[in-house]
Amino acid sequence: MPVDLETLYPKLVNLLLDPVFVVDESGNIVFVSDACEALLGYTASEMIGTLIFDYLNPDDRERTYAEANRVMQGQAHTNFENRYLHKEGHAVHILCYGPRAGQKTTGCELAWPAM
């Protein structure tokens, strides 16, 4: 029996403990793994279709815009830390990594909060 990878892939991603966001070139969230709810307090249905930048700490937005532009110009990014806003209002430190523009996946890992 053939395996339907398109159906299987989201199920596998949702087994990961690390959150996974897939964002289009306009910054719209098109996929959110189940782990994001535990991290940020939002369900996938609340986040999909919204702008990823809406969840960023305002102090990190300019720096994050610049990093997103680097990625869109074909540069991979690694070890990029910024703060997202939890649904309850507190900051969540996230260490992100991602491929160059044109590749299909990106991801974020939880970073230790800065003390």
N, C-alpha and C positions, 0 to 999 in steps of 0.2 A: 504494500500500500504506500503510495507516495506521500511525502510529508509536505503540508502546506505551510511553507516558511512565513508567508505574510500573516497568517493567522497565529502561528506559533511565536513569532518574534516578540510581539507586545506582552504575551504571557510570560516569556522568559525574562524580559526586562523588568517586569513587575515583581519578579522573585528577588531581584537585587536589593540589598540594603542601602546602597548609595542611590540618591535621587538622580533621575535622568530627565533633562529638559531637551526637547527638540524645538528649535526656534527658526523661523524662516528669515529671509534676508531683510524683512521689514521690522523684525523684532517681535513678531507675533508668535505666541506659544502655540505649537501645533500638536505636541504630545507631552504628557507629564506622567512619570511613573508613580506608582502607588506610594513609594518612599517619600515623595515630596510632601504628602499630607502630614506625616509624622514630623518632618523637618520644619515646615512653614505654616502648618495649620490649615491650608487650603486644600480642598479636594481637586482632583484633576478637572472635573467639570467647571469648577470656579475659575481655574487658570487658563484652560484652553480657549484661544480666541482673544486673549488679552495680551498686552505688551509686557515682555519680560522686564523692561525698565521700570514699570509701575511698582515692582516688588523690590527695587533697589533702594538702599539708603540714599537719600538725596545728596549726601556728601561724597558718594562714590559714583554718581552718575556720569560726570564729565570724564573721569578716568576710564570708566567702563565703556562709554561711547567710543573713546579713542582706541581702546583694545578691540572692540567689535569692528571698527574700521580697519584695523591691522589684519584681522582675520578675513574680512571681506576682500582685502587686497592680496590674499593668498598666503598669509603667514600663519603658521600654527601658533597656538598660545599654550603655555604650560605654567603651572604654579601662579595663577592669577587669583588673588584673594580679594573678595569684596564682601560687603554686608548686605544681606537681604532683610526685608522686614517681615517678621512673623505676623500672622493674622491678628495676634494679640498686641502687636506694636513693638515688641522688643527686637533687637538686632540678632541676626544669625550669621555667623562668619562662615563663608563657603569658599573653598579652594576649587577653582574651575580649571578645566583643561579642555581643549578642543582641537579639531583638525583644521586644516586650511579650508577656505570657502570652496564649495564644490564637492567636498566629501560629505558623507551622509550622517555621521554621528557626532555627538558632542556629549559631554558629561560633566558632572560636578561631584566633588567629594566634600564631605564635611571636614572643615578645618577646626583645629582647636581654637576656642575663643581667645582673643587677645586679652591679656590681663593687665 
